Amino acid sequence: MKILPILLFFISTLFATLDTVAQESTEKKPDTTAQKTKYGLRFGLDLSKPLRSVLEDGYKGVELLADFRIQDRFYLAAELGNEEKDYLEPNINATTKGSYFKVGLNYNAYVNWVGMTNEIFTGLRYGFSSFSQELFGYDLYSTNQSFPPTVVTQNKEYSGLTAHWAEFMLGVKTEVFTNVYLSLNLQLKRKISETQPENFDNLYIPGFNRTYDFSQWGVGYGYNITYLLPLFKK
Amino acid sequence: MKQKIIALFFTTFFLWGCTRDDICPEDTQTTPLLVIKFKDISNPTQVKAVTNLRITLANTSQTEVVPARTDTIYKIPLNPTATSVDYNFTKGYDGTAPNTDAFNITYQRGEDIYINRACGFTTSFTDIEATIQAEGSANWMLGKSINNTTVENEDTTHITIFH
């Protein structure tokens, strides 16, 4: 839907990084006009999740996030979220709900012009999710059509499920108003471990998103608005 | 250049969309069929083909399950929502003297087992029992033996019929 502008944005940011790298190598003279930049706690929420909750049937989600600048280029970052996702396919009818948190670091690779605090960043996260699944019903899969399909309805809950994953993040952050930032990121996740429900599978993991039968990888995205609470300048 | 990169991105996303998860592969063992093997009554170790055997459900519409063919092994489905199925085995179908024998199978349904996202669930059958309805000299199926009372896959013969 809005994938084209997103892609264009990313591709141009890739070129932007190349430019900055080139500049960096030539600019090695001592900087006499050292500029102080803002440090502080930045917090906000993922706008894409409430928007998706409104637009998409069978999805509800919210994510709060915060980061704290600990060094010139490094930020401590964390996300906390809750999601509910239905899986309504002809042969399986289930829903997943649960909470997750992610903690890690962001590295800002972008060298700003004086007075600006934008970012092109990469991030690493450790993700943990605690969730439950409910299986409402299923069809017995048969290659033979002689009998009408066998529909089994039940209400079986698989609770106390957990999953751990590692996540790589690539994103951009722009200060749109004073201390208000809009940020877009893409996430690549690798499952480390999960509790396997007995005689069923984790079709969706909150925070990790949908799972694949033959792969441990997952993908995601975020569109965040955050407010910076400036604490000091350095 | 830019267009090429965009095209590459789109292709990648498109291909990501079609994963193995969406289609249940044909070679996956889903709900198994009952395997019947036909053998010679006068030489019980020898398989013997049945000429033009057509298998139908013994319901009012005579639903065709196996179209007429000459073979030694036939696979027929069991109904997971019932515990008994009545079949009609017609030998020499479309010939001058077709002969129909009624064949009943009773069973219990085993546990439903999760396979994967695309295939969903499968089941198995246990306590297989079979009866050939006696018609005296009109029977062409003369004897049966149960080789496997549990139907979990289609790799083994479950019932042998002698004729």
Interface residues (C-beta under 8 A of the other chain):
Chain A: I3 L4 L7 L8 I11 E89 N91 I92 Y138 D139 L140 Y141 S142 T143 N144 S146 F147 P148 T150 V152 N199 F200 D201 L203 Y212 D213 F214 S215 V219
Chain B: K2 I5 I6 F9 F13 W16 T19 R20 D21 C24 E26 T30 T31 L33 L57 T63 V65 P77 N79 P80 T81 E111 D112 I113 Y114 I115 N116 R117 A118 C119 G120 F121 T122 T123
